[in-house]
Amino acid sequence: MSGRISLFCDSGMSTSLLINKMRDSAALHGKDYEIFSFPFSEFDAKAPVSDVCLLGPRTAYALPKLKAKYPGLKIAVIPSQIYGLMDGKGVLALAEKILREE
């Protein structure tokens, strides 16, 4: 599986450790993903070139508005427990599940 996964949080800083863990998990399993993190303020610029967009729990409030604004994008919120544990494998699994959805 391959694709571009973008994570968005308040400032883009808290997801940097998480994306490194996601990249490590992908590499370990021979998967070819481009994984990036951005501040939420860059959603409009970065999301349209992403295959899946994941929001940090603190930006979950924006999900309904974003889904309405970008009906063709795959957007979801990272569950607080997975995010809090910095579970790169778990977030990668979530992204893959969303990528498979039609």
Secondary structure, DSSP 8 states (H G I E B T S, - for coil): -EEEEEEEESSSSTHHHHHHHHHHHHHHTT-EEEEEEEEGGGHHHHGGG-SEEEE-GGGGGGHHHHHHH-TTS-EEE--HHHHHTT-HHHHHHHHHHHHH--
